Amino acid sequence: MEEKTLDIVLDVKVKVTVQLGSCQLPMRDVLELSPGSVIQLSQQANDPVGLYVNDKLVAYGEVVVVEDHFGIKITELVGSGQP
């Protein structure tokens, strides 16, 4: 019975998000954004990106390109203490 219940849960879709970085801008600057505008993020180019599942940080990784798409290579699971 327990195995059957687990199968149901394993098929539930969750939202997976990769956060490249963030910043805070005054509303004045947001209203002045236009195509070609560049926003500087707080994260450094070589910093790992965060992988969130349903808005909870679960891992860090590196951005990779797979064919014509971006992907993420997991480098560390949060709380595991191991890369």
Buried (B, 14 or more C-beta within 10 A) or exposed (E): EEEEEEEEEEEEEEEEEBEEBEEEEEEEEEEEEEEEEEEEEEBEEEEBBBBBEEEEEBBBBEEEEEEEEEEBEEEBBEEEEEE
